[in-house]
Amino acid sequence: MQIQFIKNVQFTHVLKADGRMREFNFRKPNGKDQAPCTVDVSDDRGHRIVFSMHKGENHWKIVSPALPTWITQLENKFDELIEDEISQI
């Protein structure tokens, strides 16, 4: 019997969004596989905004609807951060 360990990928990155520094928390439960990546961040009132990103052809794309523009504008940066973190596994 062969045992296989699959690492969870979790990391936090602080980015400037909407004129403020915000802490984005990333979680990808299945390592390098195509599973979705969950991202959460606090808004100005302290409420958590949680959204998912899926890997399309070559890029990670936000799939959650109705997000503030300050989040959707950072989609390319999120793609870079996720790819950098996964490449270190």
ZIRA-V112342 format. One record per residue. N is the residue number from 1. RES is the residue in one small letter. OMEGA is omega in degrees with one decimal (* if undefined). NEAR is the number of other C-alpha atoms within 8 Angstrom. Layout:
BEGIN
n = {N | N}
res = {RES | RES}
omega = {OMEGA | OMEGA}
near = {NEAR | NEAR}
END
This chain:
BEGIN
n = {1 | 2 | 3 | 4 | 5 | 6 | 7 | 8 | 9 | 10 | 11 | 12 | 13 | 14 | 15 | 16 | 17 | 18 | 19 | 20 | 21 | 22 | 23 | 24 | 25 | 26 | 27 | 28 | 29 | 30 | 31 | 32 | 33 | 34 | 35 | 36 | 37 | 38 | 39 | 40 | 41 | 42 | 43 | 44 | 45 | 46 | 47 | 48 | 49 | 50 | 51 | 52 | 53 | 54 | 55 | 56 | 57 | 58 | 59 | 60 | 61 | 62 | 63 | 64 | 65 | 66 | 67 | 68 | 69 | 70 | 71 | 72 | 73 | 74 | 75 | 76 | 77 | 78 | 79 | 80 | 81 | 82 | 83 | 84 | 85 | 86 | 87 | 88 | 89}
res = {m | q | i | q | f | i | k | n | v | q | f | t | h | v | l | k | a | d | g | r | m | r | e | f | n | f | r | k | p | n | g | k | d | q | a | p | c | t | v | d | v | s | d | d | r | g | h | r | i | v | f | s | m | h | k | g | e | n | h | w | k | i | v | s | p | a | l | p | t | w | i | t | q | l | e | n | k | f | d | e | l | i | e | d | e | i | s | q | i}
omega = {-178.3 | 178.8 | -179.9 | 178.5 | 178.1 | -177.9 | 166.7 | 177.2 | 177.5 | 176.7 | -179.8 | 177.9 | 178.9 | -179.6 | 174.7 | -179.9 | 179.1 | 177.1 | -179.4 | 173.3 | -177.2 | -179.7 | 178.1 | 179.9 | -177.3 | 176.9 | 177.9 | -170.8 | -174.0 | 176.3 | -173.8 | -176.9 | -176.6 | -179.5 | -179.1 | 175.6 | 178.8 | -179.5 | 174.0 | -177.2 | 176.7 | 174.2 | -177.1 | 179.8 | -180.0 | 177.7 | 179.5 | 172.0 | -178.4 | 178.6 | -177.9 | 173.2 | 177.8 | 177.7 | 176.9 | -179.7 | -178.8 | -172.8 | 172.9 | -177.7 | 175.0 | -179.4 | 179.7 | -178.8 | 171.4 | 175.8 | 175.9 | -177.7 | -179.6 | 174.2 | -176.4 | 178.1 | -178.0 | -175.8 | 179.5 | 178.3 | 176.7 | 178.8 | 178.8 | -177.0 | -179.7 | -179.9 | 178.5 | -178.4 | -179.8 | -179.1 | -179.4 | -178.7 | *}
near = {2 | 3 | 4 | 4 | 4 | 6 | 7 | 9 | 12 | 8 | 8 | 8 | 7 | 8 | 8 | 8 | 10 | 5 | 5 | 6 | 8 | 10 | 10 | 11 | 11 | 12 | 11 | 12 | 9 | 11 | 11 | 6 | 5 | 7 | 9 | 9 | 11 | 11 | 12 | 11 | 11 | 11 | 8 | 5 | 5 | 6 | 7 | 8 | 8 | 8 | 10 | 11 | 13 | 12 | 11 | 7 | 4 | 5 | 7 | 13 | 10 | 10 | 8 | 8 | 4 | 4 | 7 | 6 | 6 | 8 | 9 | 9 | 7 | 9 | 11 | 8 | 7 | 9 | 11 | 8 | 8 | 9 | 8 | 8 | 10 | 10 | 6 | 5 | 6}
END
